[in-house]
């Protein structure tokens, strides 16, 4: 039953929306809502109204961002979870420990995925007893780690009795929360504004003054309530409402006794709201605590209970900004002295830093230690802030440079590229040694790279410059920089020229300690071609000291260049295994994306969908966009025309280099399947134009087929020669089979068709085997050998249909009809009825995984897994987990 409470003036629609959200949570249909609006517009009042109006059975847990605690990792999440930490024991050890580490209650480095999932399980455990309402005020001031965790939670509570309501200023974008359902809170209507002003009864206003106040307040409730209290509220020139409200609060503070004003400054400098800390600090400043707190509370500016709270965030800002600098420093020093150095060393160090007026090496060293602890807890934003302040307080120029470099590195890792660039600009480069110069250039290169596709070229060039600077004194590190620049070059593609410039530099670089190394092999590939370069590459990547473990991302591309499925599988499995063990998002996402590619070429589209779903889950957990290229490959092979075109359009809007080449390759595959050979030829030419690693090799067969069908025999012959050189140099059954199939089209020779079938029968690349049967069947039909043609066309149709290669299967069916045989229709694929996430869940459950185990892979709750399972059972017409094992493409 909902409690009855007086409604806020003019906010009926907003309150109804909030109560509907709570009603859904009460039914087990959780959700989130972000209230947005300017300061004073009534967001906090709506939160308080909601808290008073929810059904009595709800648990209400709260958190708020703090303007002065934005860098402390997981501070807001800790606030929210602290009242339900009694449920920690219900979590499995890895998740319980991750939360303890994130909250600074244990040592270690938290896994960001486990933190989010652990918080979800913690709230779900609490919600199993009673529904939970999470109220998060001032979300625009939350620390970045908490913001990511809250966004993660909000997207995963649909099957939980949990409601989450955020309040944030509308001018501040919060990554992750922007994608959640939102409600903009506007000003009150003129009638409601007049009614509120009259009800406040704070001052007697003549009509002219009242009208001016109504006009300037623009329906802002807090302005209507606060400005008349201060007097002098009618300003000669317009100013932002928030500034006027702050001035109103300052005017009220000015009327308080000295001790009460100092107490307010102390409270404004302490974001924890811990009364015991506040009283201890106040006594250090010789404040009469009972009298000061009574005066502050009597003014309506502060509330002292289990937590010290300002009446409004603008009151906190007003108290802090109104204080003289020496008052703020004294407040921070008192708080530092009152803070337990063992329980909260980082807050103590931060307060000491704010209390310091000039360089202080001891405080700088403390901040440096705090930065290390913050970084270990995943708080890169906090580490950056600590290091930047440590650099500013450093006495020795050498230490200042080292700390500034570390601050720039952490700031970049925190996603603030412009701020990192500003820090680097503050360094006097004339005092740097070669190693520090190189570090600066590497950081500038990384900054340029993350700023976008155009910056990738500049980034690679800067890292190349660092490599050249390091070359005389540290050749090994120089070569590492060259490899890093090479990997950046992959992003922008061969056309940008970065890769060629890196390889030119590698030719004149000092020799590696072990020869050939990766750079040597790539130089050989570029200068002398595949017949010389491929054996060297194979030696580097597959020798006794397998070099791919040091460059796994590059190795996935080079495995494709070698047409080596076994190597690609080994690298992919290592990436997935290592990513799961270390929690590295980059590693696990790359591994899952490559696993999806492997599954596509093996013709196991259900497994590809499952890997794509898991990669998307990791991306979503990070608040990032999923990888596009696995989805492009899958859609192309399935022959989904509109899906391919939509994905290609998305790629072109944000893709460069190899991603763009992937899109052109996919378009060529799609149109070859649809027998639109002119379109396939144009796309294939674009795919091979820049001679990108891996993509050129797999696009050449598409170019050969399209050119032959279009009668462009010159283009077909040139493409075939390049393909044969690559495939014969690699010597794998995959490469030799694909090359033989392309040669069969150009030479119009049966022996080549048979050779293709023989090689591909020994290769795990099932879809190329099916296409080889299709090409041979087409050749036999045109040779009027209809009986022989039917055999291969039937095989092709069955294989292509079974895999779900719809466009090529239709092509095979058309050829069969031309021989006088009608192709048997195939039943719908299981994965056609399921989403990618449902496919992942179904396969995992069929393999024996529990709901909890599946939940950890997809970063959702077990209840959500069970809800998906109910949908899966309904779609597949089954009633139990055991039946999943008997369904093709799943069990």
N, C-alpha and C positions, 0 to 999 in steps of 0.2 A: 504494500500500500504506500502511495506517495504521500509525503508529509505536506500539509497545507501551510503555506507561508506567503506573506504579502509579496506581490510581484513588483519588479522594478518598473518604474514609469517608462512607458514607450518601448518595452522590450519583450512584448508577448511572443512575437514570431521567433525571436532568438531563443527564448526559454523553451518554447515548444520543441524546437529543433534539438536542444540539449537533452530534454526529457525523453524524446524519441530515441536518442542514442543510448541513454541509460536503460530504457525499456528493452531495446534490443539486447543489451548485455545481460539483462535479467533473464532473457529467454535463451541465453547461450550463444547469441549472435553478436560478438564483440565488434567494436569499431572505434574510430578515432575522428576527432574534429579539431581543426586549428582555427581559433578565433583571432582575427587580425583587425587592427585598427590603430589609430594614433594614440599617443600617450594621453591618459585621462578620459578616453572615450567610453570606458565602462567595462572593459574586458575582465578585470579583476572582480568587479562587482558582480558580473554574470557568473563567474566561477563560484563566488561565495553564495550567490542565490542558488546555484545548482547543488552545492554541498548541503544547504539547508533543506532542499526539496527532494533529494533522492530517497528511495525507500529505506526504512530503518534497518533492513538487513544488510545493506551494503557496507563493505569496508572502504574507507576513504583514505587514500595515501597521497601525499603531496610532495612536490619539489618545486624549486624555482631557480631560475638562472640568476647569477649575480654579476653586476657590472665589473666587480673587482675580483672575480674568481673565474674568469673566462678561460684561463689557461690550465686550471687544475684538472687533470684527466679524471673522468668519471665522477666528478663531484656531484652533479645534479642527479645522476643515476643512483649514486649512493644515498642521497637524500630520499629518493623515492622508495628505495628498497629497504631502508633501515628498519622500518616498522614491520616488515615481513621476513626479516632474517631468521626468525625462528624456524622457517621452513627449509633452511639451508641443508639440514641433515637429510632431507628427502631427495637431494640431488646426488647424482653419481660423482665420485671423487674428482674427475678432471674438470667438471663444470663448477662444482663447489669451490675448488681451488682457484679456478680462473676468476671467479667473483671476488674471492678473498684478496687475491693479488691486485685486481683492478681497484678495489676499495682501499688499498694500502694496509690491509690487515694481515698480509703474508708477503714474503719475498718471492720474487720470480718475475717472469714476463708473461702477461696474460695473452691468450689467444683471442684476437678480436672476434672471431666467429663464436668461440665458446662463451665469451662474455655475453654476447647478445642472446644466444640460445639458453644460457644458464639463467639470465634475467627472465626470459620468457617462461622457463620451467618454474622459476621461483614464484612468479606472479600466478602462473596456472595452478600451482600447488595451493597458494593462498585462496585463489578463486574457487577451488574445489570445495572449500568450506562455505564461503559466502561470496557473492559477486563483488568485484573490485572496481572502484572508480579511481582512476589516476588523474590528478589535477596538477598540471605543470604550468606555473605562471612565469612570466618574463622569459619565455623560451628563446628570445633573440639574444639573451646573454648567457645561454648555456655553453659549457665547454664543448669542443668539437667531438670528443669521444662520446660524451653523453648524447649529443644530438644524433650521432650515427646510431647509437644503441636504441634510442627512442624511436627513430624512424624505422629501424628493424622491427621493434616490437609492434609498432602500430600497424605494420603491414601483415602481421602474422597472428592477430587475435580474433580473426573472423569466426573461429569455432570455439572461442573461449568466452566465459561470462565476465568480460573485462571491457570497460570503456575508458578511453584516454582522451582528455581534453587539454589542449595547449592554448596559451594566450601569448601572442607575439605582436610586436609593432609591425605595421604594414610596410614600412620602408626597409625592413631588414630581411634579406633572403636567408633562409636556413636550409642548407642542403639536406634533402631527404624529406623534410617536413613540407616543402613546397608541393610535393606530389600527393600529399594527403588531402582528403576532403576539407574544404575551408569555408569559413563564414566571415565575411567582412562586416565589421560593426561600424555603422555610420553614425553621424550626429543625430540628436533628437530633433523631432519636428519643432517648428516654432511654438506651437501650442504646448507641447510637452515641455519645451525648454522654459517657457513662461511659468508653467505649473511647478516645475522643479525649483525655479528661482524663488517663487513665492513661498513654497513649502520650506525652503532652507531657513528663512527668517534670520539671516545672519546680519543684515543691515537694512536700514530704511533707505530706499532708493527713490529719487524722483524719476518721473517718466522719461526724461531725456537721458539720464544716466543709465537707466534700465535698458532702454533701447540700444544705446551704444554697447553696453555689456553683452546683450543678446547677439548683436551683430558680430562682435569680435570673438565671442565664444564659439560661434558656429555649431551650436548644439552639443558641445563637449560638456558632459555632465560634471566632471571634476572642476573644470574652469568655472562653471556656473556656481558651484558650491564654494570653491576656495577663493576666487578672486575678490569677492566682496569682503571677505574676512580681513584682507590685508590693507585695504584702503589704497588710494592712489592707483587703482587698477585701470583707469582709462588712460591709455597711452597715446602720446602725440603721433607716433608712427606705428604701423602694424608690426607685430613680431610673432614668431611661432607660439602656438598655444602652450606647448610644453615649457618654453622658457618663461612665459608669464606665470604659469602655475608654480614653477620652481621659485620664482621671485616671491610669490605669495607665501610659499612655505618658509622662505628665508625671513620674510617679514615677521611671521609668527615666531620663528626661532629667536629673532632678535629681542623679543619681549621676555624671553625666559631668563632665569638666573644663570650666572656664569657656569656653575657646576652642571646644570642641566644641559647647557649648550655643549660643554666638553664631553658629557656622556653621549650626546647625540653624535658627535664627531667620532668617538670611539666605536659606537655601534655601526656607524656608516662604513668604517674601515674594516670591520669584521664580518665577512660574508657568512660565517657559520651560524650566527644567531645564538650561540651557546651562552646562556646567562651567567654560568659560573666563570667562564673565561672573561666575560665583560666586567663582572664585579671585581674579579681579581685585578684586571688591568686598571679599572677605575680607582681602586684603592692605591695603586702605585702612583697615581696622579693626585692623590690626596683629595679625592672627590668624596663629598658626603653622599654616599650611595642612596640611603633611604629618601633623603630630601630631593636629590636630583632625579631619581627615577619617578618619584611621585609627581614632580613638576612636569617632566617629559610626558608622562602618561596622561596627566591632566590636560595637557595641551591638545591631546588627540593625535599627536604625531607619532607616538610609539605605543606598542603593547608589549608588556613583559609577562610571559607565562613560561611554558616549557621551552619556548623559543622567543627570543627578542625580535620583534617585527615592526617595521615602519608601517605607517598607515597606507603608504603608497610608494612604489619604487622612486617616484620623483622626489619624495621627501628624503629618501636616502641620498640621492644625488645632490639635492640642495644642501643637506647637512655637510657633506664632504666638500663640495665646491665652495661653500661659504666660508669654510675654515681657512685661516691664514696658513701658509706653508709650514711655519714652525709648529703650529697646532697639529697639522696632519702628521708631521714627522714624530712629534711627541706621542701621538695616539698609536702610531705603528710601533714605536719603541716599547711602549707599555704593553701592547699586545704580544710583541716578540718575547718580552720578559715573562709574560704570563703563560706563554704556550709551552707545553711539555716538549722538550727537545727530542725525546725518544718516541713519543706517540705521534707527533706532528712536526718532524724536522723541516719539512719543505715549507709549511706555512710560516714557521718561525724564521726560516732564512728569508722568505719573501718579505715579511714584515720588517726584518732588520735592514734589508736592501732599501725599502721605502723610507726608512728612518735615517738613512745615510745621506750626508750632504756632499761628500766628495769621495775620491778614490779610497778604497778600503780593501786590502788584499785578503783579509780574513773573511769578510763577507762575500767577496768574489769567489773564494774557494768553497765556501758553504753552498753558494748558488750552483757552482759547478757540480758539486756532489748531488744536489737536488736534481739537477738536470739529468745526471746518470740514472738516478732512481726513477724519475719520470719517464725517461726513455725506455727503461726496462719494463715499465708498466704500460707501455704503448702510448704514453702521453707526449707525443712529439711536439705538440703545440706548447705544452708546459715546458718541455726541455728547451725549446727555442727561446721562450720568454726568459727563462732563468739564465741561459747562456748570453743572451743579448745584454741583460742587466749586469751579468758578471763581467762582460767585456767593458762596459761603461765604467765599472768600479775598479778596473785593473790598474795597478800602479806601474807595472813593467810593460813597455811597448811590445816585447816579444810575446808575453802571455796574452796581452790584449788582442794581438793578431790571431793567435791560435784560437782564442775563445770566440772571436768574431767569425772566423772560418767555420767553427763548429756550430755557431748560432745560425749562420747562413745555410749550412747543410741541414740542420734540423728544421729551419723555417721552410725550406724547400720541401722536405719530407712531409711537412704539415700541410702542403698544398698552397703555400703563399709565395708564389714565384716572384711577384713584384717586390714584396718585402725582403726576400732573400737577395734580390738584385741590389736593393738599396744598401743592405749590409755590406755586400761585396764592394760597392762603390765607396764605402767609408774607409776602406783599407788603403794605406799608403803603399802602393805597389813598388815604390823605389827601394823599400827596405826589405823586400822579400827575397828569399833564396830560390833557386830553381825549383825545388820540390814544392814550395808554397806557391810560386807562380803557376806551376802546373795544376795544383789543387784549385786555385782560383779559376783557371781556364776550364777545368773539368766541370766545376760547379756552374760556370756561365754557360757551358755547353748544355748541361742538364736543364738549366732554366730555359734556354732557348727552345730545347726539345719539347718541354711540357707546355710551352705557350702555343703550340699548334704545328700544323703540317709545314707552314712556311719556316718556322723556327728550327725544324729538324735538320735542314741543310746547314744552317748557321751553327747549330749545336754540334753536329758531327765535325764541322770545320774547326771549332774551338777545341774539341777533344783531340783532333788530329794535331793541332798546334801544341797541345800539352804533350802528346806523344813525342813530337819532334824535340821539344825542350828537354824531355827526360832521356832522350836517346843516348847522349854521351855518358851520363852518370848512372842511369838505372835502366839498362836496355830491356830487362824483363818486364818492368812496369810500363815501359814505353810500348812494348808489344801488346800488353793488356789493354792499354788505351786505344791502340789501333783496332783491336777486336771490338771494343765498345763502340768506336766510331763506325765500324763496319755494320754492327747490329743496328745502329741508328739509320744507316744508309738503307737497310732493308725496308724501313718504314716509308721512305720517300721514293724508293724504287731506283732502278738502274739509270733511268732517264735523267735524274738530278745530277748524276756524275760523281756523287759522293763516294760510292764504292770504288770507282776507278781511281779517284785521287788517293784513297786510303791504300789501295793495292800498289799504286805508284810509290807511295811513301814506304811501304813495306819492302819494296825491292831494294831500297837503299838503306834500310834500317840495319843495325847490327844483327848478326846471326843469332838465332835462338840456341839455347843450350842443348835442346834436342831437335834434331832435324830428320825429316821435315816436320815443321809444326803447321798449325792450321793456316797461318798466313802464307807460308811457303807454298802449301798445296793450292791455295786459292790463286796465288800469283801464277803458278804453273798452269792452272785451269784457264786463266784469262789470257796468258801470253802464248801458250802452246796448244790450247784446245783440250777437249775431253779425253782424247786418247792418252795424253801425257798427264793431265791433271787428275783424272778420276782415280787411277791407281794410288797416287799420292794421298788424295783425300781419304780413300778407303783405309790406307795404312794408318793415317792419323786418327780416324774415327773408330776403327775396329781393332787396332793393334792391342798388344799386351797392356799398355797403359792407355785405355780408351779415352781419347781426348774429349769426347762429346760431353762428359760429365761436367766439364768446366764451362761449356757453352751450350747448354741443352736447347735453348730457344733456336739458336743458329743450326744446331744439329738436326732439328726436325725438318728444316728446309733442305739441308744438305743430304739427308737420307732420301728425300724425294728426288734430288738431283742425281743420286746414285741408283735410283729405282730399286731401293733396298727396303722391302717391307719388313724384314726381320729386324733391321737396325731401327727403323721407325717405331716398331712395336716395343723394342727394348727401351728406347728413349722415352716413349710415351708412358710405359708402365712405371719407369723410374720417376718421371715427373709426378704422376698421380700418387704413387706411394710416398714420395718425399714431401709432396704438398700436404698430404693428409698428416704425416708425422710432424712436420714443422709448423703447420698452420699458415704457410706462406701463401697469400692470395694469388700472387703472380704465378707461382709455380703450379698450384692446383688448377688454376684457370687455363693455363697453357696446356697442362696435361689432359684435362677434360676436353678441350677443344680439339686436340690432336687425336684423342680417343674417338671422338665423333667422326673425324675424317677417316680414320682407319675403318670404322664400322661402315661408313658410306661406301668405301671402295670394296669392302668385303660383301656388300649387298645386304647387311643387317641393319635396316633402317630403324627398327625398333630400338636396337642398342644405341644407334646414333642419337635418336630422340632422347633417350635416357641420359646420355652424357651431356647433351645440349641443355637439358632441363637442370642438371646439377650445376653446370657452369653458370647458367642464368641465376640460379639460387645464390651462388657465391657472389656474383656481380650485384645482385639485389641487396645482399647483406652488406656490401660495401657502399651501396648507394651509387653504383656505377652502371654504365650501359653494358649489356652482354656483348660477347664477341659475335661479329657478323659472319665471318667467313665459314664456320661450320654449317650455319643455317643456309647460306648461299649454296654450298656444295650439296647439301641434302635436297633442297628444293629443286636444284637443277637436275639431279639424277632421278627424282620422282616425276619430273616433267610437269611441274606445277607452274604453268605459264604466268599467271597473275602474281603468284607469290614470288617467283623469281624477279619479275619486273619491279615489284614493290621493294624487294630487298636491294636490287641493283640501284634503284633510285636513292635509297637510304645510304648505300655505300658511296655513291657519287656526291652526296651532300656532305659527307664527312670523311671520305676515304682518300688515301694516297697510296702510291707505291704498290706493294704486293696486294693490298686489299682491293685496289682498283683492278689489278690484273686478275684477281679472283673473280670479280664481277664480270669481266669480259669473257673469261673462260666459261663461267656458268652460263652466260648468254649463248655462247657457241654450242655448248652441250645441249641446252634446251632446244635450240633451233635445229640442230642435227636430228634430235629425237622427233621433232615435229615435221621433219623433211622440208623445212624452210631454209634451203641451203645458201641462198644469197645472204640472208641475215646471219647465218652461222659463219660464213666466210668473213664477213666484215668484222664480227666480234672476235673471231679467232685471230685475225691479223692484228687487232688491237692488243690482244692478250700476249702475243709474242713480240710486239714491236720493241719493247725495251730490254729484251733478253734477260728478264728476271730469273733468278735461281728458282728451280722447281716448277714454277708456273709455266715457264716457256716449254719445258719438257712435256708436261701433261696437256698443254694446249696444242702442240704440234700435230698429234693424231686428229684432233678436231679440224685443224686447218687443212690437213691432207684430205680428209673425207669431204669437207665442204667444197674444196677446190676441184676435186675430181668430179663431184656431182654437178658443179657449175661449168665444167669443161675448161677450167683454167689449169691446164696440165703443167705449165711452166711453174706456177706457184706451188702446185702439188709436188713437183719434183724437187724444188729447192727445200721445201719443208721436210720432205722425206729424207733427203741427204743429211739434214741437220739432226733429225730424229734418229736415224740409223747410227750416226757417229756417237750420239749420247748413249743409246741403248746397247750397242755393241761394246762400248768402253766399259759400261757397267757390268754387262754379262749376266744379269739376273734373268730368271724365267719371265718375270713381269715385263721388264724392258724389252727383251727379245720377242716376246709374244705380241706386244703392242706394235713394235716396229714391223714385224712380219705381217700383221694385219693391215698396216698402212701401206706396206710395199705391195700387198695383194691388190689393193685398190688402184695403185698407180700402174703396176705391171699387168693387171688383169690376168693374174696367174693363179691356177688352182693350187700349185705346190705351196705357194706363200700362204694361202688360206689354211691349208692343212698344217703348215708349220706353226702358224699362230695358235691354232687349236691345241697342238701338242704342247707348246710352251706354256700357254695359259692354263692348261689342265693341271699343271704342277704349281700354279701360283694361287695364293689366297685371294686374289683380286677377282671375285666372282662376277662382277658386272662387266668386266672386259671380256671374260670368257663368253658370257651371254651375247654380247655385241659381236664377238667373232663368229658365233653360230649364225647370227642374223646376217652379217655381211656375206658369209659363205652361202647361206640359203638364197640370198638375193642374187648372187652370182650364178648359182646353179639354175635358178628359175629363168634367168635371162639366157642361159645356155640351153634352154628347153629340156632340162633334166628335172622334170617336175617331181618325179617320185623321190629322187635324192634330195631335191630342194625341200619337199614337205618335211622330211625327217629333221633337217637342221632348223627349219623355220618353226616347226613344232617345239623342238627343244628350246630354241631362243624364246618363243612366246611363253612357254611354261616357266623358264628361268626368270625372264624379265617381269612377268606377271607376279610370280611368287615373291620377288624382291620388292615389287611396287614401282618399277620403272615404267610409269604409265605411258609416256610418249613413245618410247622405244617399243613397248609391248603393242601399242596400237599400230606402229609401223610394221611389226612382225605379223599382226593379225591381217593387215591389208595385203601383205605379200602372200600369206596363206590363202586368202580368198582368191588371189590371182592364179593360184595353182589348182583351184577348184575345191579347196577344203575350208570349212568354216572353223575358226578358232574357238575352242571352248571358253565360255565366259568364266571368269574367276570370281570367287566370293570376295566380299569386302575384306580388306586387311584389318587386323585388330587395331593397329596403330592409327588407322583412319578414323576410328571411333573414339580414340583417347587423345587427350592433350599430351604434350611432351612430359609434363610433370606427372600426369596419371600413368604414363607409360613407365616412367622411372619407378614409381611406387609399385606398380603391378609386377615388374620384373624383380625388384628387390624382395617383395613379399613372396613371390613364387619360389625364390631361392632360399626362403626360410627366414628372412629378416623379420624382426619384430617391429611394431609401429615405432617404438622408441629409437631403434637403430636406423630406420628409414628417416625419421625426423632429423637425426643429426646430420645426415647427408644433405638434406634440402633446407635445413635451418628453419624448420617449422615445428609446431608442437605435435605430440602424439595424437591429440584430439583432432587436429587438422588432418593428419594422415588417415585416421579412421573415417573422417568425413569424406575424404577423397576416395577411400576404399568403397564406401557405400555407393558413390557415383559410378565407380568402375564396375562394381557388381551389377548395378542397374543397366549400364550400357552394354555389358557383355552377356547379360541374362544368366548370371550365376549367383550363388548364395554363400559361397565360402572361399576362404583363402586357398584351401587344398585344390579347388577346381582350377585355379589360375595356372597350376603346373601343367595342365593338360591342354592348354590353349596355345596354338602355334604362335610364334614370335614373342611369347612371354615365358613359358615354362622351359 
